[in-house]
């Protein structure tokens, strides 16, 4: 069984046991959260498409912690003595999907 859920204007395909990173939330590790906006649900051969969401379906997940990702940006013009360096760090919340409830 898997589901397509929406969180923070992004869509994720998830099934039980998956680990994914979502936009940062101020939650303690080992906290249970539920993602209510289930757009599609597949059980065996049966596919349920929500209009816009599947009624009564949710995805239960456990917060594993916060992670971050550093991105470096560099601009360079040859022979012009021009080099600009800039960095950005994006923070995420890492979660593990426990179950998909239909």
N, C-alpha and C positions, 0 to 999 in steps of 0.2 A: 504494500500500500504506500502510495506517495501522494504528496499534495503540492500545489503551487500557492505560496502565501505572499502577501504584500506587506512590506514593512518600510516605512519611510520613503514611499514612492519608488521602491525597488521591489522586484519580484524574485523569489527564490524557489527552486524545486527542492523539496526536502523529503526525507524518509527517516524512520527511527534510526538513531545511531549517528546521524550526520553531524559534523561540526562545521559551523559557519560563523562568519563575522558580520555583524550588523552595525548600524550607526550607534555611536556612543550613547549609553544610558547610564545614569548614576545608580547602579545596583551593586549590591555586595555579591561576592562569589557564592555559589551554591544556592542562589535564590531561584525559585521557580517562576517562570513567566509563561503567559499564554499568548499566542498570536491568533487573533480572532478573524482577521481578514483572509479567509481561505477562498481562493478564486477557482480552484479546480481540485478535484479529489478523484483518485483512481484506486479502486479495490478490485483486484483480479481483472476481469474483462470489463467491468462496469466503470464508466467514466461519468462523473457528475460535474457539470459546468455550472458555476454560479452566475446569477444575474442580478447584481454584480458579484455577490458572495454566496457561498454554500451555507444554507441555514443550518445552525446547530453544529457546525464543524469547527474545530480549533486544533492548534498544534501546541503541545506542552513542551517547554524547553527549560534547561537548567543553565544558569550563567556560570561560565568557567573563569572569567576574569576580563581584564582590559588588555588590549595589545595596541601597538602603534606601528606605523609604517612611515619611514622617512623617504622623501622624494627630493632629489637634487635637480635643480634647473640651472643650466649654464648657457649663456649667450656668448658668442665669439665671432668677431669679425677679423679675418686674416689681414695682416699688414696694416692694421689701423690702431694697434695698441688698445684694443677694446675687449675686455673680458668682464662679464658680470656673473656672479654666482648667487644663487638664492636657494633656500631650502624650505620645505614644508613638511610638517609631521601631522598625519591624519590618525586620529584615535578611533578605535573600534571596540565593541563589546563582543567577546567570543562566547558562543552558546553551543550547547549540545542538544539535539532534538531527542526527547525522551519517547514521545508517542504522538501519533496522529489520531485524533478522536473524531469519528464520523457522527 
